[in-house]
Amino acid sequence: MADSVNEDQNEMQNNSRSKTILFVVFIIWIVLGIAAFIMSIICFGRSGSSVQHVVGLLLAIFLGPFFWIFYFFVPGYCKRLLS
């Protein structure tokens, strides 16, 4: 009987820990997604082709944080202000 109570308590602690980790990951995803959307809008006034600007905006809208991979690995995209 005591083993059953201990197992239930451990399961509840693990469940609570999993929910907390999932919540933190969700919040980070949302914050990075919003930052990606804002940065993709800012990039319209910077270097890069029109196609790169549209792709960056679509990535930010639909894939959120994955925009940052595009941002850092595409040379010439959003690197300097247009004159």
N, C-alpha and C positions, 0 to 999 in steps of 0.2 A: 504494500500500500504506500509506504513512504517513497519507494522508488518511483512509483507512478506520479506522485506529487512533485518530486524533484525533476522528473522528465518533463512534466507540464510547465514547470517554472523555467527550465532551460529553453524549452520550445518558445515560450512567450518572450523571453529575453532575445533569442535569436530572431524572432519575427519582428520585434520592435527595432532591433539593430538594422535589419534588412530594410525596413520601412524608412528609417532615418537616412541610410545611405542612398536609397532610391530618391528620396526627397531632395537631398543635397545635389545629386547628379541632375535631377530635373531643374532645379533652380539655376545651376551653372549653365545648363543647356539653354534655358530661356534668356539669361543675361547675355551669353555669347551670341545668341541669335539676334537679339535686339541690337547689340553692338555691331554685328555684321550688317544688318539692314541699314543702320545709320552710316556706317563706313562706305557701303556700296553707293549710297546717295551722294556722299561727299566725293567719291571717286569720279563722278560724272564731270567734275570740274578739274580733273587732273589728267595726267598722261594715260594713253591707252586708246585702242580703237573702239569704235561704236559697238562692235560685236563683243569685245571684252567687257564693256560697261553693262550691256544687257545681260550677258552671262553671269557677271558678278551679282547683279540685282536679282536675277532668278535663283541663283544659288543661295543668296541670303534669305530670300522669301521662302523657298521650299525646303532647303537643307540646313538652314541656320548656321551653326558653327562650322560646317564644312566649307563655308565661304573662305575662312581663314587659310585653308590649304591653297585655294586658288590665289588668294591675295599674296601669299608669301612665295609661291613657286612659279608664277607667271611673270617673266621679265618684262619690264616696261609698263605694267599695269599699276596705275595709281602711285607712281613714284615721285612725280614732280608736278608742280602747278602748271597749268597751261598759260601761255603768255599771249 
